[in-house]
Amino acid sequence: MKKSNSTEDQKLQEKLKLKGNLPKHIAIIMDGNGRWAKKRGLPRVAGHSEGVKSVRDIVEACAQLGIEYLTLFAFSTENWRRPREEVSTLMKLLLRTLKTETDELHKNNIRLRMIGDFESLPEEVQNQLKEAIKKTENNTRLNLILALSYSGRWDILQAVKKISSDIANKKLRKSEIDENIFKKYLSTSEFPEPDLLIRTSGEMRVSNFLLWEIAYTELYVTETLWPDFRRKELYKAIEDYQKRERKFGLVSEQIKGYGRNVFTLKR
Protein backbone atom coordinates (compact mmCIF):
# COMPACT_ATOMS: atom_id res chain seq x y z
CA MET A 1 0.00 0.00 0.00
CA LYS A 2 2.08 2.88 -1.29
CA LYS A 3 1.03 6.37 -0.34
CA SER A 4 -0.92 7.87 -3.26
CA ASN A 5 -2.38 10.88 -1.50
CA SER A 6 -1.24 13.62 -3.92
CA THR A 7 -2.33 17.23 -3.51
CA GLU A 8 -4.98 16.75 -6.19
CA ASP A 9 -6.20 13.59 -4.51
CA GLN A 10 -6.36 15.29 -1.12
CA LYS A 11 -8.55 18.01 -2.62
CA LEU A 12 -10.93 15.42 -4.09
CA GLN A 13 -11.15 13.67 -0.74
CA GLU A 14 -11.76 16.92 1.14
CA LYS A 15 -14.55 17.78 -1.29
CA LEU A 16 -16.27 14.49 -0.51
CA LYS A 17 -15.78 14.91 3.22
CA LEU A 18 -17.20 18.44 3.17
CA LYS A 19 -20.38 17.17 1.52
CA GLY A 20 -20.84 14.85 4.48
CA ASN A 21 -22.96 11.70 4.40
CA LEU A 22 -20.05 9.43 3.52
CA PRO A 23 -21.06 5.77 3.46
CA LYS A 24 -20.07 3.94 6.62
CA HIS A 25 -19.87 0.60 4.81
CA ILE A 26 -19.00 0.07 1.15
CA ALA A 27 -19.29 -3.35 -0.50
CA ILE A 28 -17.80 -4.11 -3.91
CA ILE A 29 -18.39 -6.87 -6.46
CA MET A 30 -15.00 -6.85 -8.18
CA ASP A 31 -15.89 -8.00 -11.69
CA GLY A 32 -14.14 -7.87 -15.06
CA ASN A 33 -10.64 -9.26 -14.48
CA GLY A 34 -11.01 -11.88 -17.21
CA ARG A 35 -12.42 -9.44 -19.76
CA TRP A 36 -9.65 -6.93 -18.95
CA ALA A 37 -7.04 -9.60 -19.75
CA LYS A 38 -8.84 -10.87 -22.86
CA LYS A 39 -9.04 -7.36 -24.34
CA ARG A 40 -5.25 -7.22 -24.09
CA GLY A 41 -4.58 -10.72 -25.37
CA LEU A 42 -3.32 -11.79 -21.95
CA PRO A 43 -4.11 -14.88 -19.83
CA ARG A 44 -6.89 -14.45 -17.26
CA VAL A 45 -4.38 -14.57 -14.42
CA ALA A 46 -2.95 -11.26 -15.66
CA GLY A 47 -6.33 -9.66 -15.01
CA HIS A 48 -6.48 -11.09 -11.51
CA SER A 49 -2.95 -9.84 -10.77
CA GLU A 50 -3.78 -6.35 -12.02
CA GLY A 51 -6.96 -6.48 -9.95
CA VAL A 52 -4.85 -6.81 -6.79
CA LYS A 53 -3.42 -3.35 -7.55
CA SER A 54 -6.97 -1.96 -7.61
CA VAL A 55 -7.63 -3.60 -4.23
CA ARG A 56 -4.57 -1.87 -2.76
CA ASP A 57 -5.62 1.53 -4.08
CA ILE A 58 -9.27 1.25 -3.01
CA VAL A 59 -8.37 0.02 0.48
CA GLU A 60 -5.95 2.91 0.90
CA ALA A 61 -8.44 5.48 -0.38
CA CYS A 62 -11.22 4.18 1.89
CA ALA A 63 -8.90 4.36 4.90
CA GLN A 64 -7.95 7.93 4.04
CA LEU A 65 -11.59 8.95 3.62
CA GLY A 66 -12.57 7.49 6.97
CA ILE A 67 -14.79 4.71 5.61
CA GLU A 68 -15.25 2.26 8.49
CA TYR A 69 -16.07 -0.97 6.63
CA LEU A 70 -15.09 -2.22 3.17
CA THR A 71 -16.31 -5.63 2.00
CA LEU A 72 -14.77 -7.12 -1.15
CA PHE A 73 -16.35 -10.06 -2.97
CA ALA A 74 -13.11 -11.90 -3.70
CA PHE A 75 -14.22 -15.49 -4.37
CA SER A 76 -17.73 -16.91 -4.45
CA THR A 77 -18.92 -20.44 -3.71
CA GLU A 78 -19.83 -20.64 -7.42
CA ASN A 79 -16.24 -19.80 -8.39
CA TRP A 80 -15.17 -23.28 -7.27
CA ARG A 81 -16.83 -24.53 -10.49
CA ARG A 82 -14.36 -22.63 -12.68
CA PRO A 83 -11.59 -24.58 -14.45
CA ARG A 84 -9.32 -26.27 -11.89
CA GLU A 85 -6.24 -24.48 -13.18
CA GLU A 86 -7.83 -21.05 -12.72
CA VAL A 87 -9.07 -21.87 -9.21
CA SER A 88 -5.60 -23.09 -8.26
CA THR A 89 -4.05 -19.90 -9.65
CA LEU A 90 -6.54 -17.74 -7.75
CA MET A 91 -5.76 -19.51 -4.47
CA LYS A 92 -2.02 -19.07 -5.05
CA LEU A 93 -2.57 -15.38 -5.81
CA LEU A 94 -4.65 -15.01 -2.65
CA LEU A 95 -1.97 -16.73 -0.59
CA ARG A 96 0.79 -14.57 -2.05
CA THR A 97 -1.22 -11.39 -1.53
CA LEU A 98 -1.94 -12.23 2.11
CA LYS A 99 1.76 -12.88 2.70
CA THR A 100 2.90 -9.63 1.08
CA GLU A 101 0.14 -7.26 2.24
CA THR A 102 -0.54 -8.21 5.86
CA ASP A 103 2.33 -6.16 7.28
CA GLU A 104 1.20 -3.12 5.28
CA LEU A 105 -2.36 -3.52 6.49
CA HIS A 106 -1.09 -3.68 10.04
CA LYS A 107 1.14 -0.61 9.62
CA ASN A 108 -1.86 1.31 8.29
CA ASN A 109 -4.06 0.28 11.26
CA ILE A 110 -6.39 -1.77 9.04
CA ARG A 111 -8.15 -4.81 10.47
CA LEU A 112 -8.64 -7.82 8.20
CA ARG A 113 -11.84 -9.86 8.56
CA MET A 114 -13.33 -12.70 6.53
CA ILE A 115 -16.82 -14.02 5.74
CA GLY A 116 -17.54 -17.28 3.96
CA ASP A 117 -16.95 -21.01 4.22
CA PHE A 118 -13.52 -20.91 5.85
CA GLU A 119 -13.12 -24.71 5.97
CA SER A 120 -13.49 -25.05 2.18
CA LEU A 121 -10.33 -23.02 1.55
CA PRO A 122 -6.95 -24.77 1.07
CA GLU A 123 -5.20 -25.40 4.38
CA GLU A 124 -2.28 -23.12 3.52
CA VAL A 125 -4.69 -20.27 2.75
CA GLN A 126 -6.57 -20.95 6.01
CA ASN A 127 -3.35 -20.73 8.00
CA GLN A 128 -2.26 -17.51 6.31
CA LEU A 129 -5.71 -15.97 6.85
CA LYS A 130 -5.67 -16.90 10.53
CA GLU A 131 -2.27 -15.28 10.91
CA ALA A 132 -3.33 -12.08 9.12
CA ILE A 133 -6.61 -11.82 11.04
CA LYS A 134 -4.83 -12.37 14.36
CA LYS A 135 -2.08 -9.86 13.60
CA THR A 136 -4.53 -7.09 12.68
CA GLU A 137 -7.31 -7.85 15.20
CA ASN A 138 -6.73 -4.74 17.33
CA ASN A 139 -6.54 -2.28 14.43
CA THR A 140 -9.24 0.37 14.28
CA ARG A 141 -8.88 2.56 11.18
CA LEU A 142 -10.76 0.39 8.65
CA ASN A 143 -12.37 -3.05 8.73
CA LEU A 144 -11.41 -4.80 5.48
CA ILE A 145 -13.75 -7.77 5.03
CA LEU A 146 -12.88 -10.39 2.41
CA ALA A 147 -15.79 -12.51 1.17
CA LEU A 148 -14.10 -15.82 0.33
CA SER A 149 -15.93 -19.00 -0.67
CA TYR A 150 -18.98 -16.92 0.12
CA SER A 151 -22.48 -16.53 -1.26
CA GLY A 152 -25.61 -14.95 0.17
CA ARG A 153 -27.61 -18.17 -0.18
CA TRP A 154 -24.87 -20.19 1.56
CA ASP A 155 -24.90 -17.74 4.46
CA ILE A 156 -28.69 -17.77 4.81
CA LEU A 157 -28.73 -21.59 4.71
CA GLN A 158 -26.01 -21.94 7.34
CA ALA A 159 -27.93 -19.47 9.54
CA VAL A 160 -31.12 -21.54 9.18
CA LYS A 161 -29.23 -24.71 10.14
CA LYS A 162 -27.81 -23.05 13.26
CA ILE A 163 -31.22 -21.73 14.24
CA SER A 164 -32.79 -25.16 13.72
CA SER A 165 -30.10 -26.72 15.91
CA ASP A 166 -30.63 -24.17 18.66
CA ILE A 167 -34.40 -24.73 18.58
CA ALA A 168 -33.87 -28.50 18.80
CA ASN A 169 -31.52 -28.01 21.74
CA LYS A 170 -34.00 -25.63 23.40
CA LYS A 171 -31.55 -22.70 23.25
CA LEU A 172 -34.04 -20.72 21.16
CA ARG A 173 -37.82 -20.64 20.81
CA LYS A 174 -39.43 -20.29 17.38
CA SER A 175 -41.53 -17.41 18.69
CA GLU A 176 -38.35 -15.44 19.46
CA ILE A 177 -37.11 -15.37 15.86
CA ASP A 178 -37.30 -11.98 14.19
CA GLU A 179 -35.01 -10.03 11.85
CA ASN A 180 -32.63 -9.05 14.64
CA ILE A 181 -32.31 -12.62 15.91
CA PHE A 182 -31.82 -13.98 12.38
CA LYS A 183 -29.05 -11.45 11.65
CA LYS A 184 -27.07 -12.74 14.64
CA TYR A 185 -26.71 -16.10 12.90
CA LEU A 186 -25.28 -14.64 9.69
CA SER A 187 -21.52 -14.44 9.13
CA THR A 188 -21.97 -10.66 8.76
CA SER A 189 -23.57 -10.26 12.21
CA GLU A 190 -20.75 -8.04 13.52
CA PHE A 191 -20.96 -5.55 10.67
CA PRO A 192 -23.47 -2.84 9.74
CA GLU A 193 -25.40 -3.38 6.53
CA PRO A 194 -23.70 -1.83 3.46
CA ASP A 195 -24.72 1.72 2.60
CA LEU A 196 -23.31 1.46 -0.91
CA LEU A 197 -22.79 -1.56 -3.16
CA ILE A 198 -20.54 -1.01 -6.17
CA ARG A 199 -20.38 -3.43 -9.09
CA THR A 200 -17.72 -3.04 -11.75
CA SER A 201 -17.86 -4.25 -15.40
CA GLY A 202 -21.43 -3.12 -16.09
CA GLU A 203 -23.22 -6.35 -15.21
CA MET A 204 -26.68 -5.58 -13.76
CA ARG A 205 -26.96 -8.25 -11.07
CA VAL A 206 -25.91 -8.83 -7.46
CA SER A 207 -24.48 -12.32 -8.08
CA ASN A 208 -25.57 -13.93 -4.80
CA PHE A 209 -23.72 -11.34 -2.72
CA LEU A 210 -24.98 -10.17 0.69
CA LEU A 211 -28.58 -11.03 -0.22
CA TRP A 212 -29.98 -10.38 3.26
CA GLU A 213 -27.83 -7.35 3.98
CA ILE A 214 -28.43 -5.24 0.84
CA ALA A 215 -32.21 -4.90 1.24
CA TYR A 216 -31.87 -1.09 1.49
CA THR A 217 -28.37 -0.63 0.12
CA GLU A 218 -27.78 1.96 -2.62
CA LEU A 219 -26.52 0.30 -5.82
CA TYR A 220 -23.94 1.76 -8.19
CA VAL A 221 -22.92 -0.01 -11.41
CA THR A 222 -20.01 1.15 -13.55
CA GLU A 223 -18.81 -0.10 -16.94
CA THR A 224 -15.22 0.15 -15.68
CA LEU A 225 -13.55 -3.25 -15.36
CA TRP A 226 -12.12 -4.00 -11.92
CA PRO A 227 -8.41 -3.75 -12.89
CA ASP A 228 -9.11 -0.20 -14.11
CA PHE A 229 -11.20 0.74 -11.06
CA ARG A 230 -8.99 3.01 -8.98
CA ARG A 231 -9.68 5.73 -6.45
CA LYS A 232 -11.08 8.31 -8.87
CA GLU A 233 -13.72 5.79 -9.92
CA LEU A 234 -14.46 5.17 -6.23
CA TYR A 235 -14.93 8.91 -5.69
CA LYS A 236 -17.48 9.01 -8.54
CA ALA A 237 -19.47 6.26 -6.84
CA ILE A 238 -19.38 8.02 -3.48
CA GLU A 239 -20.32 11.35 -5.04
CA ASP A 240 -23.31 9.67 -6.71
CA TYR A 241 -24.29 8.11 -3.37
CA GLN A 242 -24.15 11.50 -1.64
CA LYS A 243 -26.78 12.86 -4.03
CA ARG A 244 -29.33 10.20 -3.12
CA GLU A 245 -32.09 10.26 -0.55
CA ARG A 246 -32.27 6.99 1.35
CA LYS A 247 -35.88 6.26 2.27
CA PHE A 248 -35.81 2.78 3.85
CA GLY A 249 -39.42 2.24 2.76
CA LEU A 250 -40.58 5.64 4.03
CA VAL A 251 -41.53 8.82 2.13
CA SER A 252 -39.46 11.99 1.83
CA GLU A 253 -41.50 13.90 4.43
CA GLN A 254 -40.90 11.15 6.99
CA ILE A 255 -37.17 11.14 6.28
CA LYS A 256 -37.03 14.89 6.95
CA GLY A 257 -39.00 14.42 10.15
CA TYR A 258 -36.76 11.66 11.47
CA GLY A 259 -33.54 13.35 10.38
CA ARG A 260 -30.54 11.04 10.74
CA ASN A 261 -32.42 8.89 13.26
CA VAL A 262 -33.96 6.97 10.35
CA PHE A 263 -30.56 5.45 9.65
CA THR A 264 -30.22 4.08 13.17
CA LEU A 265 -33.74 2.65 12.97
CA LYS A 266 -32.73 0.40 10.07
CA ARG A 267 -29.25 -0.68 11.12
Buried (B, 14 or more C-beta within 10 A) or exposed (E): BEEEEEEEBEEBBEEBEEEEBBBBBBBBBBBBBBBBBEEEEEBBBBBBBBBBEBBBBBBBBBBBBEBBBBBBBBBBBEBEEBEEEBBEBBBBBBBEBBEEBBEBBBEBEBBBBBBBBBEBBBEEBBEBBEBBBEBBEEBEBBBBBBBBBBBBEBBBEBBEEBBEEBBEEEEBEEEEBEEEEBBEBBBBEEBBBBBBBBBBBEEEEBBBBBBBBBEBBBEBBBEBBBBBBBBEBBBBBBEBBBEEEBEBEBEEEEBEEBEEEBBEEEE
